[in-house]
């Protein structure tokens, strides 16, 4: 399965409770923090909720 890299680029301050909790569920706690995860429908749905706060990149195998 494909992997994606998610990086928080904007602050969660002043955002809705749902958006803040979605970032925490993804495992992102501060700006600049990144994680690599499988590209599943669940993860893509969470990313869609906070798409204005994160940057998403495809991870290519070497």
PyMOL commands that place a pseudoatom at each C-alpha (Angstrom):
pseudoatom trace, name=CA, resn=UNK, resi=1, chain=A, elem=C, hetatm=0, pos=[0.000, 0.000, 0.000]
pseudoatom trace, name=CA, resn=UNK, resi=2, chain=A, elem=C, hetatm=0, pos=[1.166, 3.544, -0.717]
pseudoatom trace, name=CA, resn=UNK, resi=3, chain=A, elem=C, hetatm=0, pos=[2.563, 5.785, 2.005]
pseudoatom trace, name=CA, resn=UNK, resi=4, chain=A, elem=C, hetatm=0, pos=[2.077, 9.499, 2.544]
pseudoatom trace, name=CA, resn=UNK, resi=5, chain=A, elem=C, hetatm=0, pos=[3.967, 12.051, 4.621]
pseudoatom trace, name=CA, resn=UNK, resi=6, chain=A, elem=C, hetatm=0, pos=[1.836, 14.524, 6.589]
pseudoatom trace, name=CA, resn=UNK, resi=7, chain=A, elem=C, hetatm=0, pos=[3.416, 17.720, 7.972]
pseudoatom trace, name=CA, resn=UNK, resi=8, chain=A, elem=C, hetatm=0, pos=[1.621, 20.329, 10.076]
pseudoatom trace, name=CA, resn=UNK, resi=9, chain=A, elem=C, hetatm=0, pos=[2.181, 23.771, 8.559]
pseudoatom trace, name=CA, resn=UNK, resi=10, chain=A, elem=C, hetatm=0, pos=[-0.302, 25.961, 10.451]
pseudoatom trace, name=CA, resn=UNK, resi=11, chain=A, elem=C, hetatm=0, pos=[-1.401, 26.315, 14.063]
pseudoatom trace, name=CA, resn=UNK, resi=12, chain=A, elem=C, hetatm=0, pos=[-4.475, 24.658, 15.537]
pseudoatom trace, name=CA, resn=UNK, resi=13, chain=A, elem=C, hetatm=0, pos=[-5.112, 27.661, 17.802]
pseudoatom trace, name=CA, resn=UNK, resi=14, chain=A, elem=C, hetatm=0, pos=[-8.538, 29.133, 17.115]
pseudoatom trace, name=CA, resn=UNK, resi=15, chain=A, elem=C, hetatm=0, pos=[-9.703, 26.097, 15.132]
pseudoatom trace, name=CA, resn=UNK, resi=16, chain=A, elem=C, hetatm=0, pos=[-12.747, 24.003, 15.910]
pseudoatom trace, name=CA, resn=UNK, resi=17, chain=A, elem=C, hetatm=0, pos=[-12.556, 21.251, 18.493]
pseudoatom trace, name=CA, resn=UNK, resi=18, chain=A, elem=C, hetatm=0, pos=[-13.028, 18.652, 15.752]
pseudoatom trace, name=CA, resn=UNK, resi=19, chain=A, elem=C, hetatm=0, pos=[-10.000, 19.935, 13.815]
pseudoatom trace, name=CA, resn=UNK, resi=20, chain=A, elem=C, hetatm=0, pos=[-7.769, 20.028, 16.921]
pseudoatom trace, name=CA, resn=UNK, resi=21, chain=A, elem=C, hetatm=0, pos=[-8.770, 16.490, 17.874]
pseudoatom trace, name=CA, resn=UNK, resi=22, chain=A, elem=C, hetatm=0, pos=[-8.179, 15.273, 14.321]
pseudoatom trace, name=CA, resn=UNK, resi=23, chain=A, elem=C, hetatm=0, pos=[-4.583, 16.545, 14.428]
pseudoatom trace, name=CA, resn=UNK, resi=24, chain=A, elem=C, hetatm=0, pos=[-4.036, 14.767, 17.737]
pseudoatom trace, name=CA, resn=UNK, resi=25, chain=A, elem=C, hetatm=0, pos=[-5.572, 11.569, 16.339]
pseudoatom trace, name=CA, resn=UNK, resi=26, chain=A, elem=C, hetatm=0, pos=[-3.137, 11.711, 13.454]
pseudoatom trace, name=CA, resn=UNK, resi=27, chain=A, elem=C, hetatm=0, pos=[-0.329, 12.023, 16.016]
pseudoatom trace, name=CA, resn=UNK, resi=28, chain=A, elem=C, hetatm=0, pos=[0.702, 15.568, 15.161]
pseudoatom trace, name=CA, resn=UNK, resi=29, chain=A, elem=C, hetatm=0, pos=[1.253, 17.890, 18.121]
pseudoatom trace, name=CA, resn=UNK, resi=30, chain=A, elem=C, hetatm=0, pos=[3.158, 20.936, 16.832]
pseudoatom trace, name=CA, resn=UNK, resi=31, chain=A, elem=C, hetatm=0, pos=[4.007, 22.897, 13.700]
pseudoatom trace, name=CA, resn=UNK, resi=32, chain=A, elem=C, hetatm=0, pos=[6.714, 21.299, 11.601]
pseudoatom trace, name=CA, resn=UNK, resi=33, chain=A, elem=C, hetatm=0, pos=[6.104, 17.810, 12.973]
pseudoatom trace, name=CA, resn=UNK, resi=34, chain=A, elem=C, hetatm=0, pos=[5.812, 15.102, 10.308]
pseudoatom trace, name=CA, resn=UNK, resi=35, chain=A, elem=C, hetatm=0, pos=[4.721, 11.507, 10.153]
pseudoatom trace, name=CA, resn=UNK, resi=36, chain=A, elem=C, hetatm=0, pos=[4.621, 8.807, 7.509]
pseudoatom trace, name=CA, resn=UNK, resi=37, chain=A, elem=C, hetatm=0, pos=[1.557, 6.608, 7.372]
pseudoatom trace, name=CA, resn=UNK, resi=38, chain=A, elem=C, hetatm=0, pos=[-0.298, 4.266, 5.049]
pseudoatom trace, name=CA, resn=UNK, resi=39, chain=A, elem=C, hetatm=0, pos=[-2.680, 5.874, 2.578]
pseudoatom trace, name=CA, resn=UNK, resi=40, chain=A, elem=C, hetatm=0, pos=[-5.990, 4.466, 3.837]
pseudoatom trace, name=CA, resn=UNK, resi=41, chain=A, elem=C, hetatm=0, pos=[-9.509, 5.889, 3.491]
pseudoatom trace, name=CA, resn=UNK, resi=42, chain=A, elem=C, hetatm=0, pos=[-9.586, 6.623, 7.241]
pseudoatom trace, name=CA, resn=UNK, resi=43, chain=A, elem=C, hetatm=0, pos=[-6.357, 8.643, 7.148]
pseudoatom trace, name=CA, resn=UNK, resi=44, chain=A, elem=C, hetatm=0, pos=[-7.388, 10.462, 3.957]
pseudoatom trace, name=CA, resn=UNK, resi=45, chain=A, elem=C, hetatm=0, pos=[-10.677, 11.453, 5.627]
pseudoatom trace, name=CA, resn=UNK, resi=46, chain=A, elem=C, hetatm=0, pos=[-8.805, 12.897, 8.615]
pseudoatom trace, name=CA, resn=UNK, resi=47, chain=A, elem=C, hetatm=0, pos=[-6.407, 14.743, 6.296]
pseudoatom trace, name=CA, resn=UNK, resi=48, chain=A, elem=C, hetatm=0, pos=[-9.374, 16.169, 4.399]
pseudoatom trace, name=CA, resn=UNK, resi=49, chain=A, elem=C, hetatm=0, pos=[-10.735, 17.599, 7.674]
pseudoatom trace, name=CA, resn=UNK, resi=50, chain=A, elem=C, hetatm=0, pos=[-7.495, 19.515, 8.352]
pseudoatom trace, name=CA, resn=UNK, resi=51, chain=A, elem=C, hetatm=0, pos=[-6.242, 20.009, 4.783]
pseudoatom trace, name=CA, resn=UNK, resi=52, chain=A, elem=C, hetatm=0, pos=[-5.737, 23.744, 5.367]
pseudoatom trace, name=CA, resn=UNK, resi=53, chain=A, elem=C, hetatm=0, pos=[-3.411, 23.027, 8.334]
pseudoatom trace, name=CA, resn=UNK, resi=54, chain=A, elem=C, hetatm=0, pos=[-1.194, 20.295, 6.851]
pseudoatom trace, name=CA, resn=UNK, resi=55, chain=A, elem=C, hetatm=0, pos=[0.932, 19.504, 3.804]
pseudoatom trace, name=CA, resn=UNK, resi=56, chain=A, elem=C, hetatm=0, pos=[0.651, 16.022, 2.284]
pseudoatom trace, name=CA, resn=UNK, resi=57, chain=A, elem=C, hetatm=0, pos=[3.337, 14.403, 0.116]
pseudoatom trace, name=CA, resn=UNK, resi=58, chain=A, elem=C, hetatm=0, pos=[3.663, 11.013, -1.535]
pseudoatom trace, name=CA, resn=UNK, resi=59, chain=A, elem=C, hetatm=0, pos=[6.506, 8.883, -0.199]
pseudoatom trace, name=CA, resn=UNK, resi=60, chain=A, elem=C, hetatm=0, pos=[8.367, 7.055, -2.942]
pseudoatom trace, name=CA, resn=UNK, resi=61, chain=A, elem=C, hetatm=0, pos=[10.262, 3.828, -2.437]
pseudoatom trace, name=CA, resn=UNK, resi=62, chain=A, elem=C, hetatm=0, pos=[13.933, 3.940, -3.288]
for i in range(1, 62): cmd.bond("trace and resi %d" % i, "trace and resi %d" % (i + 1))
show_as sticks, trace
zoom trace
